[in-house]
Amino acid sequence: MTVMIENNQDKIQMSEDMMHLIERVVDTAIGMEHFPYKYEVSVSLVDNDCIAAINREYRGVDAPTDVLSFAMMEGEDVVDVNEDGEAILGDIVISLEKAFEQSLEYGHRMEREVAFLTLHGVLHLLGYDHVEENDRRRMRIREEEILEAVGLTR
């Protein structure tokens, strides 16, 4: 299993513990979802300006957001694999600047917010969405179950 993490910003301090937390969240989520293959996930940590540019380019929304996911397996019957035979699930982009803002707004630690955003991105890579209310509820329940398994309850 490969979780590639790139810190492409310099506004928020990123610790080794936070990097390990991101890896643990990805591994726990994929394990709890019973994904049947070894996998590769890419996580890019960026600032608000960078995620706003990506959001504008791919979603037509000219504003920063907290997390974006780019799934490789959306509706695909064939799984792309890397040179190690791992299924390439896709890319997650997280604004650490937005995560920090939201951690203050929601009154919890930065670690929980980054873990939540990572998890949210992973679930999107695995096919979850929150367009319909039932899907939103299902995804939220699963997020809480997985965060609890990681030890990050509200």
PyMOL commands that set and color helices and strands:
alter all, ss='L'
color gray80, all
select helices_A, chain A and resi 16-32+48-59+96-106+110-125+133-150
alter helices_A, ss='H'
color red, helices_A
select strands_A, chain A and resi 2-7+39-46+67-71+87-95
alter strands_A, ss='S'
color yellow, strands_A
deselect
rebuild
show_as cartoon
